[in-house]
Amino acid sequence: MEKNHQVATFAGGCFWCMVKPFDEQPGINSVISGYTGGTVENPTYQQVCSDTTGHYEAVQINYDPALFPYEKLLELFWQQIDPTDPGGQFYDRGQSYRTTIFYHNETQKRLAEESKQALQESGRFNKPIVTPILPAQTFYPAEDYHQGYYKKNKAHYESYHVGSGRAGFIERHWGEENAK
């Protein structure tokens, strides 16, 4: 990792849907789909989906904070999820699909807590914001076929993004321009 680059890790339900919004921003060097927060080393997709490993589907973002600060990453993260749902995201239910901000240092922790509080106080949602903020743990990249899924499998990705309910939720809460 280059000197001025940092890492952020977010769990927002299906990792396929969490790559595209970040991947297309200036200052984002890479967005890797993977697993974090569990007890099994190098878990497979099948193991994580079984909800027996404790892992979350997550994305790890390598970014240049001078071009895309952590605060902007947080703002974009909140716009991709239902932060009021403790049981998963949209069509996907269970441990591996829950939302979480994984912080890598005390500054990220503070900024994440401030952004969560601001979202709660905004009145945008009529239920509590339940997305936890936890220390980052070992991140395991997912299998190759999951990486950049929205580029490799455009039709299936779009069908899933809309069919899961994610696109409609984002449009209702954040506007049409954010739902794509």
N, C-alpha and C positions, 0 to 999 in steps of 0.2 A: 504494500500500500504506500502510495506516495506521501510525502511529508505533510501536505496540506489537505489530505483526504481523510475522511472519517467514515465510520460504519454506524448504521442504524438498523435495528431489527424490529419488524412489526408482524404480528399475527392478525390477519383480518379475514378469517374464513378461508375459502379456497384460494390457494396461492396463485392459481392461474389468473384470477381476477385482480390480484394485488400487484402484478408485475407491470402491466401496461401503463397505468397512470403515472408511475414513477419513472419508468424506462424512457418516456418521451420528454423528459424535462432537461433543461440545460444544467450542466454541473453534475449530472448523475452518470457515474462511470460504469456501474453495473448493478443489476438487480438479479439476485439469485434466489430461486425457489428452494425451500428446504424445510427442515424439521428442527425444532428446538424445544427445550423445556422438559424433556422426558428422561427416562432412566436407562434406556437401551442405547448402546453405542452403535452408530451407523445403521439406524433403523431403515427398513424398506417402507415403501408406500403402503403395502398391504398391512404391515405391522402397525403403522401409525393409524390407519383407518380402522383397525380393530379396537381402538381406544384402550389398549392394554399397555402402552408404552409411556403414556403421559405427555407425549409430544404434541405440539401445535404445528399445523402447516403455517409457515411463515416466509417472509422475504427478508433477505439481508441486502442492504443497499450500501454501496460504496459511493460516496459523494464528496464534492468539493464545497465546503461550507461558505466559501467566499462567493460562489455562484448560486448555490441553493442551500440556504441556512436550515438548520434543524427545525426551526420554527415553521418554515414552509413545508418541510416533510410532515410534521405533525398535522398541519392544516389539511394537507392532501390526504393523509391517512384517515382522519375523521370523516372526510367526504366520501370515503369508499366503503364504510361499514355502517351497521346498525349498532351504535354503542350502548343501546339499552337492552340488548339481548344477551343474557348470560349462558344460553344453551347452544350456541352455534351461530351460524350466519345464513339467513334466508333458507333455501332448500336444505342446506347441509347442517346436520345436527351432531352434537357430541363434542367431546374434549378437544379433538384435533382441529375443530373449526371455530373454537372460541377466539375472541379478540383479546389482544394484549399488546402493550408497548413494552418492549424489552430495552432497558437503558444500559448504556455502556460506560457511563461516568455520571458523576453527581450533577453536572450541568444538564445533561439530557434528562435526568430524573426530575430536576427542578422545572425545566421547561415543559416536560410532559405533564407534571402535576398542575402547573399553571394553565396549560391549554385545556386540560380536562375540566378544571374548575370554571374556566371561561365558557366552555361549551355548556356545562350544566347551568350556569347563570344566564346564558343567552336566551333560554326559553324555546329554543328550536325544537326540543323534544319534550313531550309531556310525561316522560318517565325518567328515572334516575340514570345517569351515565354509569355503567357498570364495568367498563373495560378496565382491567387492572394494569398497574404499572409495576413491573418486576425487573430484578437484575437480569442482565443478559446471561445466557448459559451457552454451552457448546452448541454450535450451529452445524448441522450436517446437510450439505447440498443434496437435493432430491435427485432422482434418476434423470438422465439426460433428456428423456422424452418429455419431462415436465418443464424444462428450461425454455423460456421464450415461447410458451405454448400458444399465446395469442398470435404469434407470427407464423408458426409452423402449421397450425390447424385453425385458420381464421374462421371458417364456417362453423365448426364445432364450438369454438370459443364464443363467438357471437351468440349462437343458439343457447349456450349454457348461461352466459352473462345475462341475457334477457329472461330465459326460462326459469332461472333460479330465483328471480324476483329482485336481484341486486340492482339492475339498471333502473327499474321502475322506482324503487325505494330512493335511490340517489337522485333521480329526477324530481321526485316529490319534495325531498328535503333540501336539495342543493341546487336544483335547476338543471335544465336540459343539457347545457354545455358541459356539465360534470358527469353526465350519465354515459358518455360514450366510451 
